[in-house]
C-alpha cells in the first residue's frame, strides 16, 4: 500500500530568536500563541545555535542570513569562507594559492600595479581586514611594484562610526610594510548597494574610474 508523503514547511523568521526574558526582549514579551504551542510539544521541538562554530564561523562571530540559509539547506555545518581563509593564513597555504600567485606574478612581470577593492573592517561577514593585510604582504613579497587600496567603509556589520579606526589600522599597516597606498574611501552604502540603485553605485563607480 502506498504511504502518503507528509509535507514539511520550512519557515525562516529573520530576527526571531530565543533569549532569557528581559524588558527589551521583544520576542519573549510578544503574544506568540502558535510558537508557544509548538514549544510546548517537547517531543517535536528543538533549539539550534545560529552563530560561531555551529554554523561554520569562528567562535563568537554572529551568524547572518546567508550563513543560516546555507546551513539549513545543507543540513550540516559548512565552514564559511572566513574560517577557510583564516585557516590558510595560519598554515601558510595562502602564500601558494595559485590564483593569487598568478595575479601577482603577472603584475610583477608587467610592472603593473594591483588594486584591492573591498570592505575594510573586522565584521567578518563579507570580508576581514586581516585578509587585506595579508594580501598586501604577499603582493610585496611577489615583487608587485605597488598596490592601491580602495577602502569600502563598513558601518553595518560593525559600529556605524567605526570606520576611522580601520582607516588608521590600514595606514599603520602600510607604514609598517613600507608598501602600498590608500587610494580612495567610500561607504558600502554606495559601493555595495544591493537594491540596483544606480544613483548610489555611480558615486562609487566615478570615484574608482575617473
Backbone as CSV, one residue per row, in Angstrom:
resi,resn,N_x,N_y,N_z,CA_x,CA_y,CA_z,C_x,C_y,C_z
1,UNK,0.833,-1.189,0.000,0.000,0.000,0.000,0.875,1.248,0.000
2,UNK,0.418,2.224,-0.724,1.169,3.475,-0.778,1.015,4.245,0.525
3,UNK,2.118,4.804,0.953,2.063,5.661,2.140,2.076,7.113,1.686
4,UNK,1.202,7.873,2.243,1.102,9.280,1.855,2.298,10.057,2.393
5,UNK,2.945,10.799,1.515,4.097,11.599,1.930,3.609,12.824,2.701
6,UNK,4.104,12.940,3.913,3.710,14.077,4.734,4.516,15.305,4.327
7,UNK,3.868,16.426,4.301,4.524,17.659,3.876,5.190,18.357,5.054
8,UNK,6.326,18.967,4.761,7.069,19.718,5.770,7.204,21.158,5.296
9,UNK,6.964,22.083,6.174,7.064,23.504,5.838,8.267,24.108,6.559
10,UNK,9.177,24.692,5.793,10.333,25.380,6.372,10.062,26.879,6.345
11,UNK,9.966,27.469,7.505,9.699,28.905,7.618,10.897,29.568,8.287
12,UNK,11.475,30.545,7.616,12.619,31.267,8.169,12.147,32.623,8.685
13,UNK,12.298,32.835,9.985,11.882,34.096,10.605,13.122,34.928,10.930
14,UNK,13.470,35.838,10.060,14.654,36.674,10.281,14.493,37.499,11.555
15,UNK,15.499,37.442,12.405,15.488,38.230,13.627,14.784,37.576,14.798
16,UNK,14.142,36.456,14.560,13.421,35.760,15.637,14.388,34.825,16.345
17,UNK,14.545,35.002,17.642,15.491,34.172,18.375,15.027,33.894,19.788
18,UNK,15.824,33.124,20.497,15.498,32.732,21.864,16.546,33.312,22.804
19,UNK,16.087,34.026,23.805,16.988,34.628,24.789,16.259,34.704,26.124
20,UNK,16.992,34.848,27.213,16.353,34.949,28.532,15.376,36.119,28.575
21,UNK,14.284,35.981,29.317,13.303,37.070,29.427,13.952,38.355,29.939
22,UNK,13.578,39.469,29.332,14.077,40.771,29.764,13.128,41.842,29.256
23,UNK,13.303,43.055,29.744,12.425,44.153,29.353,12.507,44.431,27.859
24,UNK,13.695,44.247,27.271,13.872,44.549,25.857,13.745,43.354,24.938
25,UNK,13.303,42.218,25.456,13.169,41.012,24.642,11.806,41.021,23.955
26,UNK,11.769,41.561,22.738,10.503,41.731,22.016,9.821,40.398,21.739
27,UNK,10.606,39.381,21.403,10.027,38.070,21.094,9.360,37.470,22.329
28,UNK,10.063,37.537,23.449,9.542,36.955,24.690,8.315,37.718,25.200
29,UNK,8.299,39.018,24.986,7.211,39.846,25.511,5.986,39.902,24.599
30,UNK,6.144,39.444,23.360,5.031,39.493,22.409,4.054,38.339,22.639
31,UNK,2.848,38.503,22.100,1.863,37.418,22.135,2.153,36.492,20.952
32,UNK,2.630,35.292,21.225,3.003,34.349,20.154,2.370,32.981,20.432
33,UNK,1.050,32.875,20.327,0.364,31.623,20.678,0.793,30.412,19.856
34,UNK,1.037,30.605,18.563,1.442,29.474,17.721,2.816,28.961,18.127
35,UNK,3.767,29.871,18.288,5.108,29.461,18.686,5.102,28.853,20.087
36,UNK,4.280,29.409,20.965,4.182,28.862,22.324,3.676,27.429,22.285
37,UNK,2.694,27.183,21.433,2.130,25.840,21.319,3.156,24.854,20.758
38,UNK,3.929,25.310,19.787,4.960,24.446,19.205,6.034,24.111,20.236
39,UNK,6.396,25.073,21.048,7.442,24.859,22.053,6.980,23.920,23.165
40,UNK,5.688,23.898,23.406,5.165,23.027,24.460,5.256,21.552,24.086
41,UNK,5.270,21.268,22.779,5.358,19.882,22.312,6.828,19.468,22.298
42,UNK,7.344,19.097,23.447,8.784,18.847,23.597,9.302,17.701,22.743
43,UNK,8.431,16.776,22.365,8.888,15.640,21.551,9.170,16.045,20.113
44,UNK,8.649,17.193,19.701,8.843,17.652,18.325,9.469,19.053,18.278
45,UNK,10.163,19.402,19.335,10.730,20.755,19.431,12.206,20.679,19.790
46,UNK,12.998,21.492,19.134,14.428,21.551,19.444,14.923,22.962,19.190
47,UNK,15.963,23.342,19.880,16.573,24.660,19.695,17.948,24.497,19.063
48,UNK,18.267,25.377,18.130,19.532,25.315,17.400,20.361,26.566,17.652
49,UNK,21.655,26.400,17.671,22.560,27.547,17.723,22.636,28.167,16.331
50,UNK,22.868,29.470,16.264,22.862,30.151,14.962,24.082,31.041,14.757
51,UNK,25.154,30.771,15.499,26.357,31.595,15.360,27.595,30.756,15.648
52,UNK,28.760,31.370,15.415,30.018,30.715,15.768,30.258,29.393,15.062
53,UNK,30.916,28.489,15.754,31.333,27.210,15.161,30.150,26.356,14.732
54,UNK,28.968,26.631,15.273,27.789,25.830,14.933,27.325,26.055,13.498
55,UNK,27.705,27.181,12.914,27.340,27.459,11.520,28.590,27.701,10.668
56,UNK,29.721,27.168,11.120,30.943,27.245,10.328,31.680,28.556,10.405
57,UNK,31.425,29.346,11.453,32.108,30.622,11.654,33.045,30.519,12.856
58,UNK,33.978,31.457,12.998,34.844,31.446,14.183,34.025,31.609,15.459
59,UNK,34.552,31.160,16.556,33.881,31.258,17.847,33.555,32.717,18.165
60,UNK,32.320,32.954,18.558,31.910,34.292,18.958,31.432,35.186,17.835
61,UNK,31.542,34.732,16.572,31.104,35.551,15.433,29.621,35.293,15.174
62,UNK,28.844,36.368,15.076,27.405,36.211,14.880,27.102,35.672,13.493
63,UNK,25.997,34.960,13.389,25.567,34.448,12.100,24.898,35.538,11.282
64,UNK,24.502,35.197,10.069,23.779,36.126,9.210,22.840,35.319,8.330
65,UNK,22.041,35.988,7.541,21.022,35.281,6.756,21.641,34.287,5.777
66,UNK,22.721,34.690,5.111,23.352,33.796,4.136,23.855,32.521,4.805
67,UNK,24.552,32.687,5.914,25.100,31.544,6.644,23.983,30.651,7.175
68,UNK,22.944,31.266,7.731,21.832,30.494,8.270,21.117,29.683,7.211
69,UNK,20.836,30.302,6.071,20.137,29.601,4.995,21.001,28.477,4.426
70,UNK,22.296,28.721,4.294,23.202,27.694,3.773,23.263,26.491,4.708
71,UNK,23.315,26.754,6.000,23.385,25.670,6.982,22.094,24.860,7.003
72,UNK,20.955,25.547,6.979,19.676,24.834,6.968,19.513,24.016,5.692
73,UNK,19.881,24.608,4.562,19.746,23.897,3.293,20.685,22.714,3.180
74,UNK,21.890,22.867,3.734,22.870,21.785,3.661,22.640,20.709,4.702
75,UNK,21.962,21.065,5.779,21.701,20.084,6.826,22.937,19.686,7.602
76,UNK,23.972,20.492,7.535,25.217,20.191,8.239,26.032,21.476,8.384
77,UNK,27.058,21.406,9.215,27.942,22.565,9.371,28.805,22.703,8.124
78,UNK,28.760,23.857,7.500,29.570,24.133,6.309,30.515,25.274,6.662
79,UNK,31.800,24.987,6.670,32.757,26.015,7.054,32.731,27.161,6.048
80,UNK,32.571,28.357,6.559,32.430,29.543,5.727,33.786,30.025,5.215
81,UNK,33.721,30.941,4.229,34.955,31.473,3.632,35.880,32.050,4.692
82,UNK,35.304,32.756,5.653,36.109,33.386,6.700,36.955,32.357,7.434
83,UNK,36.361,31.231,7.790,37.075,30.180,8.512,38.155,29.560,7.636
84,UNK,37.817,29.289,6.381,38.776,28.633,5.484,39.965,29.547,5.163
85,UNK,39.687,30.840,4.971,40.781,31.773,4.695,41.660,31.940,5.926
86,UNK,41.028,32.042,7.088,41.810,32.131,8.329,42.722,30.924,8.491
87,UNK,42.198,29.741,8.176,42.989,28.512,8.293,44.168,28.534,7.327
88,UNK,43.940,29.037,6.107,45.023,29.090,5.121,46.095,30.094,5.523
89,UNK,45.708,31.115,6.281,46.691,32.075,6.785,47.509,31.469,7.922
90,UNK,46.846,30.677,8.751,47.554,30.046,9.875,48.566,29.007,9.400
91,UNK,48.170,28.190,8.414,49.086,27.129,7.967,50.002,27.571,6.824
92,UNK,49.833,28.820,6.365,50.717,29.363,5.337,50.354,28.996,3.917
93,UNK,49.302,28.212,3.729,48.957,27.758,2.378,48.440,28.883,1.487
94,UNK,48.015,29.992,2.088,47.538,31.105,1.272,48.655,31.645,0.381
95,UNK,49.891,31.496,0.831,51.038,32.000,0.064,51.262,31.210,-1.218
96,UNK,50.670,30.019,-1.313,50.826,29.202,-2.519,49.510,29.070,-3.277
97,UNK,48.552,29.933,-2.962,47.276,29.921,-3.674,47.528,30.247,-5.143
98,UNK,47.197,29.332,-6.064,47.548,29.524,-7.478,46.925,30.761,-8.115
99,UNK,45.712,31.105,-7.725,45.046,32.276,-8.308,45.769,33.555,-7.894
100,UNK,46.111,33.650,-6.617,46.830,34.827,-6.131,48.216,34.908,-6.750
101,UNK,48.910,33.775,-6.781,50.267,33.758,-7.334,50.272,34.195,-8.792
102,UNK,49.324,33.688,-9.560,49.255,34.040,-10.982,49.014,35.535,-11.164
103,UNK,48.098,36.084,-10.366,47.779,37.512,-10.480,48.973,38.376,-10.092
104,UNK,49.618,38.039,-8.987,50.752,38.834,-8.518,51.954,38.698,-9.454
105,UNK,52.194,37.499,-9.945,53.319,37.288,-10.853,53.109,38.021,-12.170
106,UNK,51.878,38.035,-12.643,51.575,38.768,-13.877,51.830,40.258,-13.669
107,UNK,51.322,40.787,-12.564,51.511,42.212,-12.275,52.987,42.548,-12.137
108,UNK,53.730,41.667,-11.485,55.160,41.900,-11.275,55.932,41.885,-12.588
109,UNK,55.652,40.901,-13.432,56.399,40.758,-14.686,56.053,41.833,-15.706
110,UNK,54.893,42.471,-15.552,54.481,43.518,-16.487,54.567,44.912,-15.859
111,UNK,55.213,44.987,-14.708,55.358,46.267,-13.992,54.012,46.945,-13.763
112,UNK,53.004,46.133,-13.505,51.666,46.660,-13.246,51.422,46.841,-11.751
113,UNK,50.434,47.642,-11.460,50.032,47.840,-10.066,48.798,46.986,-9.768
114,UNK,48.610,46.664,-8.515,47.448,45.881,-8.092,46.518,46.776,-7.278
115,UNK,45.236,46.699,-7.582,44.233,47.467,-6.844,43.375,46.505,-6.025
116,UNK,43.274,46.770,-4.734,42.420,45.981,-3.850,41.160,46.787,-3.545
117,UNK,40.005,46.253,-3.908,38.729,46.915,-3.653,37.900,46.037,-2.722
118,UNK,37.370,46.625,-1.650,36.517,45.822,-0.793,36.254,46.435,0.562
119,UNK,35.396,45.755,1.286,35.003,46.180,2.623,36.171,46.013,3.583
120,UNK,36.497,47.075,4.313,37.641,47.034,5.233,37.135,47.182,6.669
121,UNK,37.021,46.049,7.342,36.610,46.019,8.748,36.876,44.617,9.269
122,UNK,36.545,44.395,10.525,36.676,43.044,11.068,35.299,42.437,11.310
123,UNK,34.314,42.904,10.533,32.954,42.381,10.665,32.868,40.894,10.377
124,UNK,33.671,40.435,9.422,33.744,39.010,9.134,32.594,38.443,8.329
125,UNK,31.697,39.283,7.844,30.578,38.786,7.044,30.967,38.707,5.573
126,UNK,31.411,39.823,5.020,31.825,39.856,3.619,33.344,39.916,3.463
127,UNK,34.043,40.238,4.528,35.499,40.395,4.437,36.074,40.492,5.844
128,UNK,37.401,40.561,5.895,38.075,40.813,7.175,39.374,41.546,6.881
129,UNK,39.653,42.581,7.648,40.845,43.392,7.420,42.129,42.573,7.535
130,UNK,42.113,41.511,8.328,43.285,40.627,8.422,43.671,40.088,7.052
131,UNK,42.670,39.752,6.248,42.927,39.173,4.928,43.558,40.206,3.993
132,UNK,43.068,41.438,4.055,43.641,42.503,3.232,45.104,42.730,3.586
133,UNK,45.399,42.756,4.867,46.781,42.968,5.305,47.688,41.852,4.799
134,UNK,47.186,40.635,4.801,47.976,39.506,4.302,48.179,39.610,2.799
135,UNK,47.168,40.029,2.070,47.287,40.183,0.621,48.318,41.248,0.262
136,UNK,48.339,42.332,1.003,49.338,43.375,0.768,50.742,42.832,0.997
137,UNK,50.886,42.048,2.048,52.180,41.436,2.359,52.620,40.496,1.239
138,UNK,51.692,39.682,0.733,52.014,38.737,-0.338,52.338,39.462,-1.640
139,UNK,51.609,40.548,-1.915,51.875,41.322,-3.130,53.286,41.895,-3.097
140,UNK,53.678,42.403,-1.953,55.030,42.947,-1.806,56.071,41.854,-1.995
141,UNK,55.858,40.703,-1.358,56.806,39.592,-1.454,56.897,39.045,-2.873
142,UNK,55.811,39.200,-3.646,55.790,38.695,-5.020,56.427,39.661,-6.005
143,UNK,56.858,40.812,-5.517,57.534,41.766,-6.379,56.622,42.710,-7.128
144,UNK,55.362,42.818,-6.700,54.446,43.773,-7.333,54.925,45.184,-7.013
145,UNK,55.082,46.001,-8.044,55.673,47.331,-7.879,54.956,48.160,-6.817
146,UNK,53.639,48.180,-6.874,52.882,48.933,-5.870,51.442,48.450,-5.851
147,UNK,50.783,48.644,-4.743,49.383,48.255,-4.593,48.584,49.423,-4.036
148,UNK,47.342,49.497,-4.463,46.459,50.573,-4.029,45.200,49.979,-3.402
149,UNK,44.808,50.527,-2.276,43.620,50.047,-1.565,42.478,51.037,-1.748
150,UNK,41.359,50.536,-2.224,40.138,51.332,-2.334,39.225,50.871,-1.200
151,UNK,39.151,51.693,-0.192,38.566,51.368,1.110,37.047,51.538,1.090
152,UNK,36.316,50.419,1.205,34.864,50.485,1.351,34.565,50.473,2.847
153,UNK,34.048,51.571,3.362,33.766,51.678,4.794,32.543,50.842,5.161
154,UNK,32.587,50.244,6.341,31.522,49.334,6.765,30.405,50.105,7.465
155,UNK,30.188,49.871,8.733,29.133,50.564,9.449,27.830,49.801,9.497
156,UNK,27.825,48.622,8.930,26.642,47.750,9.002,26.957,46.496,9.815
157,UNK,28.047,45.822,9.451,28.481,44.645,10.210,29.371,45.045,11.382
158,UNK,29.668,46.335,11.455,30.415,46.903,12.581,29.681,48.164,13.036
159,UNK,30.190,48.811,14.058,29.554,50.023,14.574,29.464,51.095,13.482
160,UNK,28.361,51.849,13.419,28.162,52.846,12.359,29.276,53.880,12.225
161,UNK,29.970,54.188,13.318,31.015,55.213,13.273,32.408,54.630,13.527
162,UNK,32.589,53.368,13.145,33.854,52.691,13.449,34.907,52.800,12.354
163,UNK,34.538,53.307,11.187,35.466,53.297,10.050,36.795,54.010,10.298
164,UNK,36.824,55.162,10.996,38.125,55.811,11.243,39.134,54.884,11.917
165,UNK,38.648,53.998,12.755,39.531,53.045,13.428,40.212,52.124,12.420
166,UNK,39.456,51.687,11.417,40.014,50.775,10.418,40.899,51.516,9.418
167,UNK,40.556,52.771,9.149,41.429,53.588,8.293,42.798,53.724,8.949
168,UNK,42.808,54.031,10.238,44.072,54.191,10.956,44.847,52.886,11.005
169,UNK,44.146,51.792,11.221,44.832,50.495,11.252,45.469,50.192,9.900
170,UNK,44.741,50.468,8.820,45.289,50.230,7.487,46.506,51.110,7.237
171,UNK,46.422,52.381,7.605,47.555,53.290,7.426,48.770,52.804,8.208
172,UNK,48.536,52.278,9.404,49.637,51.737,10.210,50.264,50.527,9.529
173,UNK,49.422,49.697,8.917,49.923,48.514,8.208,50.765,48.915,7.008
174,UNK,50.275,49.876,6.228,51.017,50.347,5.054,52.361,50.940,5.468
175,UNK,52.358,51.657,6.565,53.599,52.255,7.063,54.566,51.180,7.519
176,UNK,54.054,50.169,8.202,54.895,49.081,8.690,55.490,48.280,7.540
177,UNK,54.676,48.031,6.515,55.149,47.273,5.355,56.049,48.113,4.450
178,UNK,55.935,49.436,4.592,56.609,50.359,3.673,56.212,50.031,2.239
179,UNK,54.926,49.822,2.096,54.404,49.364,0.801,52.907,49.650,0.728
180,UNK,52.449,50.018,-0.477,51.032,50.217,-0.710,50.547,51.611,-0.351
181,UNK,49.407,51.983,-0.933,48.821,53.300,-0.679,47.311,53.184,-0.521
182,UNK,46.763,54.043,0.320,45.314,54.169,0.444,44.860,55.129,-0.645
183,UNK,44.150,54.611,-1.645,43.823,55.408,-2.825,42.475,56.116,-2.727
184,UNK,41.495,55.486,-2.092,40.168,56.102,-2.024,39.371,55.514,-0.861
185,UNK,38.354,56.254,-0.448,37.457,55.808,0.617,36.020,56.099,0.188
186,UNK,35.158,55.109,0.323,33.745,55.287,0.011,32.941,54.340,0.901
187,UNK,31.736,54.736,1.244,30.903,53.903,2.102,30.271,52.741,1.354
188,UNK,30.010,51.655,2.066,29.374,50.491,1.451,27.959,50.814,0.972
189,UNK,27.349,51.851,1.527,26.018,52.287,1.099,26.015,52.565,-0.401
190,UNK,27.147,53.057,-0.902,27.286,53.366,-2.322,27.948,52.217,-3.084
191,UNK,29.074,51.733,-2.583,29.867,50.746,-3.322,29.270,49.346,-3.299
192,UNK,28.431,49.049,-2.305,27.890,47.697,-2.174,26.366,47.698,-2.133
193,UNK,25.753,48.644,-2.812,24.291,48.711,-2.844,23.711,47.439,-3.458
194,UNK,22.696,46.875,-2.814,22.089,45.636,-3.290,20.717,45.850,-3.926
195,UNK,20.297,47.095,-4.010,18.948,47.389,-4.490,18.918,47.917,-5.925
196,UNK,20.031,47.750,-6.637,20.123,48.204,-8.029,19.867,49.700,-8.154
197,UNK,20.341,50.436,-7.160,20.192,51.891,-7.169,21.415,52.507,-7.845
198,UNK,21.326,52.752,-9.128,22.470,53.267,-9.883,22.926,54.623,-9.361
199,UNK,21.993,55.425,-8.817,22.380,56.736,-8.306,23.379,56.607,-7.159
200,UNK,23.297,55.506,-6.419,24.274,55.261,-5.352,25.563,54.671,-5.928
201,UNK,25.404,53.628,-6.723,26.570,52.920,-7.256,27.430,53.843,-8.113
202,UNK,26.780,54.768,-8.837,27.511,55.673,-9.723,28.535,56.502,-8.954
203,UNK,28.212,56.862,-7.721,29.147,57.645,-6.911,30.432,56.862,-6.684
204,UNK,30.301,55.583,-6.346,31.479,54.737,-6.142,32.180,54.461,-7.466
205,UNK,31.398,54.238,-8.515,31.959,53.961,-9.843,32.811,55.132,-10.333
206,UNK,32.261,56.330,-10.239,33.001,57.516,-10.685,34.277,57.706,-9.871
207,UNK,34.209,57.424,-8.591,35.390,57.553,-7.735,36.508,56.635,-8.212
208,UNK,36.145,55.429,-8.635,37.147,54.424,-8.992,37.713,54.594,-10.397
209,UNK,36.908,55.088,-11.325,37.355,55.099,-12.725,37.713,56.473,-13.266
210,UNK,37.356,57.544,-12.549,37.643,58.877,-13.086,38.881,59.483,-12.433
